[in-house]
Amino acid sequence: MTEYFEVHGRDGAARLGELRLADPLTTPATVDEVTEDAGSLWAEDRELPEGADDSLTILPHRAFPPGTREPVRESFRVDHPEIDAPTAAVVSSEEARDVGADAYLLSDANGFVGHAAAFKDAIIRTREAIPADTALYLSGVATPRNVATLVYAGVDLVDAKKAKVRGAEGFYLTSDGERFLEDLRELPCSCSACQQPIEEFDRRDCAEHNANALRTELRVVRERIREGRLRDYVEGQARHDQWLTAAFREFDQQYAYVEERAPIVRDSELAAASGDSIRRPEIQRFAERVTERYRTEFDGPLVLVPCSAKKPYSESQSHRQFHDAIQWRGHLASMTSPIGVVPQELELTYPAQQYDTVVTGRWSADEREFVAEVLRRYLERNDYDRVIAHVPPGGYTEICETVEPAVDAEFEYTVDDHPTTEESLDALSAALEGEEAYQKRTREHRIVRAMADYQLGEGAGEALFPSDEIQTTSRYPKLQVRDSEGEQLATMVPNYGVLSFTTAGARKWAESDAPSKTVEIDEFVPHGSVLAPGVVDADEAIRTGDEVIVEGPKAFGVGRASMFGEEMVESTRGIAVETRHVDEI
């Protein structure tokens, strides 16, 4: 049971935590000054340490080099004692297991850090073997350049040993690399160690600077986690070292690991500044849900238009011009890199409203391939007789022309020069001549159902909100959904493009055939939040930020998940659900 480490915030696999010492330490952090090593059992037997509340005690251990055969590891396996103090157990990534410690120090870190695939395998294997609410500790490997990627992968604790050793060897470390001390003409840092003439700066000072630089970089990383923007930082930071770039790309290929930990919604902007952004879990998830959960309810043609810099799209000048020409006679969807296809009903849904991308007017091969694949899957799932491609020449048109032979719908192109010229808009309007316009009530109901499908699962919208049983009040984008008797069931949250349920709505959800996301709790009535120790079970499909039903012998409620489902079940500390409404049974 974890007693001295608690996770307070998450940004994918990266976590903000607290090592609960006498003087609490916010993680990710260096722990050189707060660790006490009880020693190696290879040299001699060790007495059981008493531990202390002001330090992290590394339990007696036998470390194995990478590649040690399992029979050897098994023969010399250590029994980890339980002591009433913060403890770390030394294990290898090949045999990591739950031994009741607060932190797990990987003995083979030097064998896999620097090798992208091996690093990915070791971290994921360890994270899946140890409790979700314990700290992962890598010793002797962290530098200012690599620590952001280590944390992004799921590491919580590091030390400054390598940074200090490199300083003693004459290497001056920064967040973008290392330089020979002798090659420096001035010190590019203003830390305490660097407050002297370069002529007096020696290797001891260099080691101190390197440790300072590592701690400074960790402050940056912690703040990025708080902002929900560590991935943005890592995409740039990792470019300074080839293995780091390869490492986060390796994690991108492990969709199950990163998607489970990626929140459903964020408050922050998603900066899609490189080709690697396409593989971000939030973007892959959006494309997956649009092509597997969402299904249009609109008859008539699909109108494909380019995205806009302003979000949501409908508030941009170009999209207002498109709306004036379309007049609700066609179903509007935006084509965009890096997201793919955004049906108008989901224009508010994260990350469609929150992303920003580099606009050059040129599409990379990866962008064209990804958006074309999403468009093809979207059109195969949704039955349109016609597709009106109101997109500019170049990348947009090339994507449409690539997809056209693979689907049944007939494509019509209405832009010769630019989508917002008078001639192009007239051509768009003419292409919709004779099509029936969608009524406001119909549009609003379909927006609500589309969000429910995206948020909860295929068929959820129809199961929860049949058009003849609901009414919508208030104005878009703050629609309220009520039943035929006027009781409120849900509200649109315009910041995220999701539905927030009342207890009445949650009960209807629980009783329906819609895919459920339920957190089963023990015999208590939550007030404000549900802590992880009170969780009996939780659906594995739950992600951080999800709308969830909270149900127990004494209470029924609804709220937002603060952990992913498996983490709720495994954790012994921390907030599992922030409840919004709770009824006592």
Protein Blocks (a to p, Z undefined) as FASTA:
>chain_A
ZZkbccfbdehjbccdddddfbdcdddddfklmcccebjfklpccdddebjakbccdddd
ddddehiafklmmmmpccdddddddddddddfklgccehiabdcdfklmmmgopaklmmm
mmmmmmmmpcfkbccddehkacfklmmmmmmnopabdcfklmmmmmmnopacdfkbccdf
klpcbdcbfbfklnccfklmcfklmmmmmmmmmmmmmmmmmmmmmnopmmmmmmmmmmmp
mklmmmmmmmmmmmmlmmmmpcfbdfbdcddfbfklmmpmklmmmmmmmmmmgccfbecj
dddddddfbdcfklpmklmmmmmmnnopaccdddddfkbpacfklmmpccklmgccddeh
iacfklmmmmmmmmmmmmmmpccfbdcddbdehjklmmmmmmmmmpmbdcddfbfkbmkb
mklmmmmmmmmgoiacddfklmmmmmmmmmmmmmnoghklmmmmgfklcccedjdfkbcc
ddfkopafbdcdfknopacddfklmmmmmmmmbdcddddddddddehiacfklpmbdcfk
bcghiacddddfkbccddddfbdfklmmmpcgdjfbdcfbdcdZZ
